[in-house]
Amino acid sequence: MSLARDVAMGSVDEDGQLVAISREPGVLGETVTVAVPDEAANVSVEVVASKPFISDGAVRHRLLLRRLNVTGNATPSNRIDQGR
């Protein structure tokens, strides 16, 4: 099963991990696929942190994502599409 949800891709931190902002919390250890328009292929990442914060009066979640060096066709448990 594949679920799509929009996230806003942020920066890359000093450890090379991706930062994304989501309306939903991430599940630690979960492997997800991120569709990034600037890259030819989707990127497989692992959720390593999910922290809630308030933005414009709404709860958002800052997701810290670690790129995985996956070869072949991995079956992700979830799919995150880059959004707004």
Phi, psi and omega in degrees: 000142180232126178248136178255139172212147182277139172225156172259120180283131180257223185268181171251128183280180184297341178267003181083012179272145180278146176244128179232152177247129184228156173280341181244149178290154174271159177257117182304133178087350181287139175266127181230163177247129180252126176271109182250118184302329183283350182248147183293328183237162174292155182249126176272130181223162175245136177283117181252346176200148177216113183235127178284151173207165180260130177225119181052040177079005180241148177281128175234167181232127176270115181259131174258122187240131178255125178297141178254143175267078184260131175250147181084192182261101176277150176258103182287153179275349181201162178228130178245121177261135179296135182240198183325000000 
